[in-house]
Amino acid sequence: MRLPAPLVGVAVAGVLLVGVAAIVLHDRTKPYTSEQAVADFRSQHPTPSTSAAADQVRPGVYTYATTGHEQVNVLGGSRHEYPPETTITYRRTACGGEGRWQPLQDRYSTNEVCATEAGGELRRAFQRHTFFGQADEQDLVCPPGLVLLPLQPHAGQVSTATCRGKDSTVTLRIEVLGLTQLEVGGRRTDVVHLVVTGDLAGAARGRTRTEEWLTPGGLTVRTVSSVASDRQTPVGTAHYTEQYSLDLRSLDSTS
């Protein structure tokens, strides 16, 4: 059985905004740069990564051309523009791998994927968002069997499950749309085209939709994502939206 590397469906778990306990009208944010991502990776992995097998993603930092933003309507509203370049950092874990996308200093998401006989299964999705100095962290745990990247993918394969957090759930549906090729840095590469939809329930309600183009080993080549959710707060209903796209610049990582 091959060991799939991390499969990152950024924003798959949805976005939840905490109630704003203290009104801070200045909402500033800073990009998280590729230089910071590489420095952080090297501080955690002082020994250079060895080469990965053909069906694995080599641990390291991958850069993406990026467009998009997140915004919320409470307290007069605030919008965070994402920088034109962001990174996904891949590392290996005990059961498979983890990918972390971080466009801003206080906005990031991680997905942990475990290798199974069926393929790469999503087991945990973590999100952090910050508005007006108030951070919201949501940790969602998914049951075994939620296959993000099948071992032998073909069009029409579907996997569903409900992932649970402290006060919310997201019911995910992952469908393989087909197999194709995309060009990355002048190189053609085989990819699996997926669509992931999620229905939020509990403290937050809404819907997410993410299209992913992934190498057979699980490297994100392209992502198009949108999220819309509502949550009750002490200052009224907070409506959150996020839209972004990611396009891999190179199949080679920095480590």
Residue pairs with C-beta under 8 A, 6 or more apart in sequence:
1 115
1 117
1 151
2 53
2 55
2 56
2 115
2 151
3 53
3 55
3 56
3 96
3 115
4 55
4 56
4 96
4 97
4 113
4 115
4 119
4 120
4 149
4 151
4 217
4 218
5 52
5 56
5 57
5 58
5 90
5 92
5 96
5 97
5 113
5 217
5 218
5 219
6 57
6 90
6 91
6 96
6 97
6 98
6 99
6 111
6 112
6 113
6 120
6 218
7 99
7 111
7 113
7 120
7 122
7 148
7 149
7 212
7 214
7 218
7 220
8 88
8 90
8 99
8 100
8 101
8 111
8 218
8 220
8 223
9 111
9 122
9 148
9 194
9 196
9 210
9 212
9 223
10 88
10 101
10 109
10 111
10 210
10 220
10 223
10 225
10 244
10 246
11 109
11 127
11 208
11 210
11 225
11 227
11 242
11 244
12 111
12 122
12 125
12 172
12 196
12 198
12 208
12 210
13 109
13 111
13 125
13 126
13 127
13 138
13 140
13 163
13 170
13 198
13 208
14 127
14 138
14 168
14 170
14 198
14 200
14 204
14 206
14 208
14 227
14 229
15 70
15 127
15 129
15 204
15 206
15 208
15 227
15 229
15 240
15 242
16 127
16 129
16 136
16 138
16 165
16 168
16 200
16 203
16 204
16 229
16 231
16 240
17 72
17 74
17 129
17 131
17 136
17 204
17 229
17 231
17 233
17 238
17 240
18 134
18 135
18 136
18 231
18 233
19 231
19 232
19 233
19 234
19 235
19 238
20 74
20 75
20 131
20 132
20 134
20 233
20 234
20 235
20 238
21 134
21 234
22 133
22 134
23 75
23 132
23 235
24 132
24 133
24 134
25 75
25 76
25 132
26 132
27 78
27 131
27 132
27 133
29 80
29 104
29 105
29 106
29 107
29 130
30 104
30 105
31 82
31 83
31 103
31 104
31 105
32 86
32 87
32 102
32 103
32 104
32 105
32 107
32 108
33 83
34 61
34 63
34 85
34 86
34 87
34 254
37 61
37 87
37 89
37 102
38 61
38 254
40 89
41 60
41 61
41 89
41 91
41 254
41 255
42 255
44 91
45 59
45 91
45 255
48 255
49 58
49 59
49 60
49 255
51 58
52 58
52 59
52 217
54 217
55 216
55 217
56 97
56 217
56 218
57 90
57 97
57 215
57 217
57 218
57 219
58 90
58 253
58 255
59 90
59 91
59 92
59 97
59 253
59 255
60 89
60 90
60 253
60 254
60 255
61 87
61 88
61 89
61 253
61 254
61 255
62 87
62 88
62 89
62 90
62 219
62 220
62 248
62 249
62 250
62 253
62 254
63 85
63 86
63 87
63 248
63 249
63 250
63 254
64 85
64 86
64 87
64 88
64 220
64 246
64 247
64 248
64 249
65 84
65 85
65 246
65 247
65 249
66 82
66 83
66 84
66 85
66 86
66 103
66 244
66 245
66 246
66 247
67 82
67 84
67 244
67 245
68 82
68 103
68 225
68 242
68 243
68 244
68 245
69 79
69 80
69 81
69 82
69 242
69 243
69 244
70 79
70 80
70 82
70 107
70 129
70 240
70 241
70 242
71 77
71 78
71 79
71 80
71 240
71 241
71 242
72 78
72 131
72 238
72 239
72 240
73 238
73 239
74 131
74 233
74 235
74 236
74 237
74 238
74 239
75 132
75 235
78 131
78 132
80 104
80 107
82 103
82 104
82 244
83 103
83 104
85 249
86 101
86 102
86 103
86 246
87 101
87 102
88 99
88 100
88 101
88 220
88 246
89 99
89 100
89 102
90 97
90 98
90 99
90 219
90 253
91 97
91 98
91 100
92 98
93 112
93 114
95 112
95 114
95 115
95 123
96 112
96 113
96 114
96 115
96 120
97 112
97 113
97 218
98 110
98 111
98 112
98 113
99 110
99 111
99 113
99 220
100 108
100 109
100 110
101 108
101 109
101 110
101 246
102 108
102 109
103 244
106 128
106 129
106 130
106 135
107 128
107 129
107 130
108 127
108 128
109 125
109 126
109 127
109 128
110 124
110 125
110 126
111 122
111 124
111 125
111 126
112 122
112 123
112 124
112 125
113 120
113 121
113 122
113 123
113 148
113 149
113 218
114 120
114 121
114 123
116 144
116 147
117 151
118 145
118 147
118 150
118 151
119 147
119 148
119 149
119 150
119 151
119 152
119 153
120 147
120 148
120 149
120 218
121 142
121 144
121 145
121 146
121 147
121 148
122 142
122 146
122 148
122 163
122 172
123 141
123 142
123 144
123 146
124 139
124 140
124 141
124 142
125 139
125 140
125 142
125 163
126 137
126 138
126 139
126 140
127 136
127 137
127 138
127 140
128 135
128 136
128 137
128 138
129 135
129 136
129 240
130 136
138 165
138 166
138 168
139 165
139 166
140 163
140 164
140 165
140 168
140 169
140 170
141 163
141 164
141 165
142 161
142 163
142 172
143 161
143 162
143 163
145 159
145 161
146 159
146 160
146 161
146 163
146 172
146 174
147 157
147 159
147 174
148 159
148 174
148 194
148 196
149 192
149 194
149 214
149 216
149 218
150 157
150 159
150 176
153 176
153 179
153 192
153 216
154 176
154 179
155 176
155 177
155 178
155 179
156 175
156 176
157 175
157 176
158 173
158 174
158 175
158 176
159 173
159 174
160 171
160 172
160 173
160 174
161 171
161 172
162 169
162 170
162 171
162 172
163 169
163 170
163 171
163 172
165 202
167 202
167 203
168 200
168 201
168 202
168 203
168 204
169 200
169 201
169 202
170 198
170 199
170 200
170 201
170 208
171 198
171 199
171 201
172 196
172 197
172 198
173 196
173 197
173 198
174 194
174 195
174 196
175 194
175 195
175 196
176 192
176 193
176 194
177 193
177 194
177 195
178 193
179 190
179 191
179 192
179 193
180 190
180 191
180 193
180 213
181 188
181 189
181 190
181 191
182 188
182 189
182 191
182 213
182 221
182 222
183 189
184 221
184 248
184 249
184 250
184 251
185 248
185 249
185 250
185 251
185 252
187 251
189 215
189 221
189 251
190 215
190 216
191 213
191 214
191 215
191 221
191 222
192 213
192 214
192 215
192 216
193 211
193 212
193 213
194 211
194 212
194 213
194 214
195 209
195 210
195 211
195 212
196 208
196 209
196 210
196 211
196 212
197 207
197 208
197 209
197 210
198 207
198 208
198 209
199 207
200 206
200 207
200 208
200 229
203 231
203 232
204 229
204 230
204 231
205 229
205 230
205 231
206 227
206 228
206 229
206 230
206 240
207 227
207 228
207 229
208 225
208 226
208 227
209 225
209 226
209 227
210 223
210 224
210 225
210 226
211 222
211 223
211 224
211 225
212 220
212 222
212 223
213 220
213 221
213 222
213 223
214 220
214 221
215 221
219 248
219 251
220 246
220 248
221 247
221 248
222 245
222 246
222 247
222 248
223 244
223 245
223 246
224 244
224 245
225 242
225 243
225 244
225 245
226 241
226 242
226 243
227 240
227 241
227 242
227 243
228 239
228 240
228 241
229 239
229 240
230 237
230 238
230 239
230 240
231 237
231 238
231 240
232 238
